Amino acid sequence: MSYLHKVRIRTVGTRREMQALGIQRIAIVGGGISGLSAAHHLMEQAPGCQMTLFESGSRLGGVISTVHRDGFQIEQSADNFITTSPWGLDLCEKLGLTRDLVQTNADYRRTFVVRNGRLHRLPDGFMMMAPSRFWPLALTPILSPFGKLRAALEYFIPPRRDSSDESMAHFVRRRLGREAFDRLVEPLVGAVYAADMEKLSVDATLSRFRDMERQHGSLIRAMRHQMKSRPVEEAESGARYSMFVSLIGGLSTLVDAIALRLPENSIRLNTRVERIERAGNIWRLITSATETVGKSAPVCPVEFDAVIVAAPAHVATRLLASVDAPLSFELGQIDYSGTAIVSLAYDVQDIGHPLDGMGVVVPAIENSPILACSFSSRKYPHRSPAGKTLLRVFVGGARHPELAELSAAELLPLVLKQLRPLLNICGEPCFCDVAHWPRTMPQYHLGHKDRIARIDARVAELPGLKLAGSAFRGVGLPDCIHSGQQAAEQVLADWGR
């Protein structure tokens, strides 16, 4: 494309002129990783389009936020991503970040679980809710003899033939028993989804375990079958830590790299989209400056040919209320939970526990405000200077939603009171960092997949509108990237018709 053509794209204003040049105006609402991925894909696949990204906050990235302080690298939310889904790795390759990827520390790929206030190593080979090895489960002090026997009986329990959705709690109790659920699965899955296990849908989150039951009749039998062709590393438990990576400069470098690829003046920070309107084939966004919201802020209508809404569902329901009431209603039915993440830096000698793992999860029956604690600088050694240790403590979720919004002054004493005896800490932290993320984790409750099908059907009736984000088909970073890319691809496919 010539420089003159680039200038022309920036200066042409009317719809008729833009149509003559084959230019489409596309709005993206939301500057998190889904919206950024959509913007990057549009610029990569159709550099001739005119794209504008609206973000109500003062920065891009959504919950992705890396802070550098006193030699520490603090991830205030997501701190890595899984590589079994290709979209995160593929995007890093396109952005020239492949050499910056780092794996988890191979010496510490194990998880601890709290029982009666003490840390115990999760049985080797126990992956989320299925044991792949018998003896580690038989020897663990986390379960009672009866709990172990009941879990072992899973091998003989016939599969459920009913194809209807099932809650995570019901599924695991049915297969492995109540104690294995309370002591092993609930803390592991809860740490990932910050969810109420009585409502969390198996089909929408960990459907592969339902598939294992259907295909092999038993989770244990399925895991034994898988291990014949793919032996699990003996030191791993919990998540498959060998499959996770991060970026040496922090995940915010991914956000920065995308932003640098986007056209000049295509990003509007501190700009809140108040509502979206539709007039024939035109989409009109009513926007205002964030810093003046609530103070008679001037509104500004902007017109586009297509809109990608990459905002949380509870925001999208407001934006689309006047466009399609049934769609807005379905979006509003997607619940959210939130967490607060407390990062604590210590001198190594002040922590009595060897921290010989990736972190610890805390079952709900322990009645602790802590959901989990990640040993951040064990997981990725570059995150702390020599002689120091960095911990990340998660509180809130569906268990204690009120904690996600507590002030740092109120939250820190609660966390420190629980953490000191748990890790045998004798000193004070070098510093504390508290990040609040209320209403940021979508909850895939029972019936979620059916709801998404209804949402897809409504969106299909609205040419030029696409949705993206973590509320639909996955909460992990690669899923969000893929969601944004798919939305962009669908816009371009519609344009080409």
JOFEN-V217358 format. One record per run of one state. SS is the DSSP state (hx for helix, st for strand, lp for the rest). FROM is the first residue (numbers start at 0). TO is the last residue. If there is no record, write none. Layout:
SS&FROM&TO / SS&FROM&TO
This chain:
lp&0&1 / hx&2&10 / lp&11&13 / hx&14&19 / lp&20&23 / st&24&28 / lp&29&30 / st&31&31 / hx&32&44 / lp&45&48 / st&49&53 / lp&54&59 / st&60&60 / lp&61&64 / st&65&68 / lp&69&70 / st&71&74 / lp&75&79 / st&80&81 / lp&82&85 / hx&86&93 / lp&94&96 / hx&97&99 / st&100&102 / lp&103&104 / hx&105&107 / lp&108&109 / st&110&114 / lp&115&116 / st&117&120 / lp&121&124 / st&125&126 / lp&127&128 / st&129&130 / lp&131&132 / hx&133&138 / lp&139&143 / hx&144&155 / lp&156&165 / st&166&166 / hx&167&175 / lp&176&176 / hx&177&192 / lp&193&198 / st&199&200 / hx&201&204 / lp&205&205 / hx&206&215 / lp&216&217 / hx&218&228 / lp&229&239 / hx&240&242 / st&243&246 / lp&247&250 / hx&251&260 / lp&261&265 / st&266&267 / lp&268&269 / st&270&278 / lp&279&280 / st&281&288 / hx&289&291 / lp&292&297 / st&298&303 / lp&304&304 / st&305&308 / lp&309&311 / hx&312&318 / lp&319&323 / hx&324&331 / lp&332&334 / st&335&346 / hx&347&349 / st&350&350 / lp&351&357 / st&358&360 / lp&361&362 / hx&363&365 / lp&366&368 / st&369&373 / lp&374&374 / hx&375&378 / lp&379&379 / hx&380&382 / lp&383&386 / st&387&395 / lp&396&399 / hx&400&404 / lp&405&406 / hx&407&422 / lp&423&423 / st&424&424 / lp&425&429 / st&430&441 / lp&442&443 / st&444&444 / lp&445&446 / hx&447&459 / lp&460&463 / st&464&466 / lp&467&468 / hx&469&472 / lp&473&475 / hx&476&494 / lp&495&496
